Amino acid sequence: AGIEEERLVIIDKINNDSTLTAEEKANQIAGANAAADNALAAIDGATDASGVDTAKGQGITAIDNNYKPGSPLDSRKELAKEGIDEAAEELKERILNDVTLTDEEKATQIAGANEDAEKAKAAIDAATDASGVDAAKGEGVTEIDDNHQSGNPLDSRKELAKEAIDKAATDAKDKIANDPTLTKEEKAKQSE
């Protein structure tokens, strides 16, 4: 096979390799093209038949060396799912350590993170190529992280609680004052 034929064979192998991401394919194709161009230049610069044969052989080897299959898809999927688990665990720690959240809010946010982690793993399993696996992982990590929403700062929460207590006390005193079934003494005693 000649240089051009080898270039096409290798580019075809690269393009049809589902273990490579789009970026990896582009880089490998660029490398194969550069190797082919260098080989053609070396052939053109050869001064005898032996030089032509040597340049051709080295060129074909250089073109071939640009094709490197990616990790097997199953391995890439397992690594991506481990990344999802790590992202979910890190987020759970942040949620649990967030003093601005109530226990109920923490439980709700952790449940959301767990649900998003499962969805992300399903999307990773459904991916048919390396780019799909990477995209599903990236989207999954973002979805998981979006579950953490800090609550009101503690001081604000305290102020809201005090206001609620003050309002409840005022409401109760108003009810007592306006209750026609109570005597003045009963009203005074209950308003204390």
C-alpha positions, 0 to 999 in steps of 0.5 A, a space after each residue: 500500500 502507498 502513503 495515501 492508501 495507508 492514510 485513508 485506512 488509518 483515518 477510517 480506523 480512527 473514525 470508526 473506533 467507538 472507544 475514542 472521543 471526538 477530540 481524540 479522533 481529531 488529534 489522531 487524524 491530524 497526526 496521521 495527516 501530518 505523518 503522511 505529508 512528511 512521508 510524501 515530502 521524504 519520498 519526493 526528497 529521496 535521491 535513489 530507489 532505496 531512499 524512496 523505499 525507506 521513506 515509504 516504509 518509515 512513513 507507513 509506520 509513522 501513519 500507523 503509530 497515530 492510531 491508538 484505540 481508547 480504553 474499552 468502552 466498558 472500562 470507560 463506563 465503569 470509570 465514569 460511574 465511579 466519578 459519578 459516585 465520587 461527585 455524589 459522595 462529595 456533595 452529600 458531605 457538603 450538604 451534611 456540613 451545611 449549617 444553614 440547612 435543616 435536617 429535612 432540607 438536607 434529606 431532600 437535597 441528598 435524595 435529589 443527588 442520589 436520584 440524579 446519580 442513578 439517572 447519570 449512571 443509566 445515561 452512561 450505560 446507554 452511551 454507545 461511544 466514548 464521547 457519549 460516556 464523557 458527556 453523560 458523566 459531565 452532565 451527571 456531575 452538574 445535575 448532582 451538584 445543582 442539588 445543593 442549595 444553601 439555606 438562609 444564613 443562620 442569623 437570618 433563620 434566627 431572626 425569622 424564628 424570633 419574628 414568628 414567635 413574636 407574631 404568635 405571641 401577639 396573636 395569642 394576646 389579641 385572642 385573649 384580649 378579645 375573648 368575651 368569655 374571659 374575665 379581666 383577671 383571667 385575661 391578665 393571667 393568660 396574657 402573662 
